[in-house]
Every structure is written in C-alpha cells, then in structure tokens.
C-alpha cells in the first residue's frame, strides 16, 4: 500500500513538473500572453483589403473583389476557404505584418526573394493598426474548418 502512495506522489510531482516547465517556457518577454487587439469590422477589412492592394496577389474564397476581372497577377494566392485547422487571430496578424515568418518550405522558392524574404510588401508603414485589425477579422471570417474524411480512416473509424 505504501509503495502505491509513494508511486502516485512521484506521478503527481512529475506531471506538475512538466506543467510548470511548459508554463515557464511560455512566460518570457516575447510571450503573447495577454495580447489581444480589439474586435475588427469585416466590412472595413474587406475595404482595406482592396485599398491596400492585397488584390494584386490575393483573392478571397467566395468574394468578388476584383475591379477588373481581366487583371493579370504575377502571384496568386487564394485566402479563405476550407482548412483542417483553425486559422487563429494571431496567425493572421502575423501573416499580415510579418509574412516572411509564415512561408511554407514548399513555397519558399516561388514566394521569396534572393534573401529569403517574402515577396509580400512590408505594410507596417502603410497600414494603420485599425486596418490590420479589420483585415484579420475579415480574413478569419472567410475560413471554414472541416474534418477530412481520411482523418477517421487512419484510426479505423468510418463515418
């Protein structure tokens, strides 16, 4: 009986130690803990998307934003639509203000310059904080999380 109690104490101590380790790692001077911008406006975000020229390289699933449907794009990246993971507010804000941080390895050659930086222009001096907030709100509303059918098949479940 005594060995079970001692064993359980070690298990509890181990779990607490691991939890404290992860909490300690997240709490540093660069931690996003406590960071939250105010709610944005989807309509204003859609307007900012066009005004800032995002339509030169991006389209948004389900939105007709092109003033000239025949406009040629050298780069075309569609945003929004079905995804298998939630696009968080933080991910969208990071994609807007620091696009070099989020380029997938498979796309680096196509969407970066010789220095490895994103071809997306730096908008930090051209966009207001309000526009950024509204853009994130507009884009987040255009993603739909879906569960792929193959996810169940991997584990032997068939819906």
C-alpha positions, 0 to 999 in steps of 0.5 A, a space after each residue: 500500500 505504501 509503495 502505491 502512495 509513494 508511486 502516485 506522489 512521484 506521478 503527481 510531482 512529475 506531471 506538475 513538473 512538466 506543467 510548470 516547465 511548459 508554463 515557464 517556457 511560455 512566460 518570457 518577454 516575447 510571450 503573447 500572453 495577454 495580447 489581444 487587439 480589439 474586435 475588427 469590422 469585416 466590412 472595413 477589412 474587406 475595404 482595406 483589403 482592396 485599398 491596400 492592394 492585397 488584390 494584386 496577389 490575393 483573392 478571397 474564397 467566395 468574394 468578388 473583389 476584383 475591379 477588373 476581372 481581366 487583371 493579370 497577377 504575377 502571384 496568386 494566392 487564394 485566402 479563405 476557404 476550407 482548412 483542417 485547422 483553425 486559422 487563429 487571430 494571431 496567425 493572421 496578424 502575423 501573416 499580415 505584418 510579418 509574412 516572411 515568418 509564415 512561408 511554407 518550405 514548399 513555397 519558399 522558392 516561388 514566394 521569396 526573394 534572393 534573401 529569403 524574404 517574402 515577396 509580400 510588401 512590408 505594410 507596417 508603414 502603410 497600414 494603420 493598426 485599425 486596418 490590420 485589425 479589420 483585415 484579420 477579422 475579415 480574413 478569419 471570417 472567410 475560413 471554414 474548418 472541416 474534418 477530412 474524411 481520411 482523418 477517421 480512416 487512419 484510426 479505423 473509424 468510418 463515418 
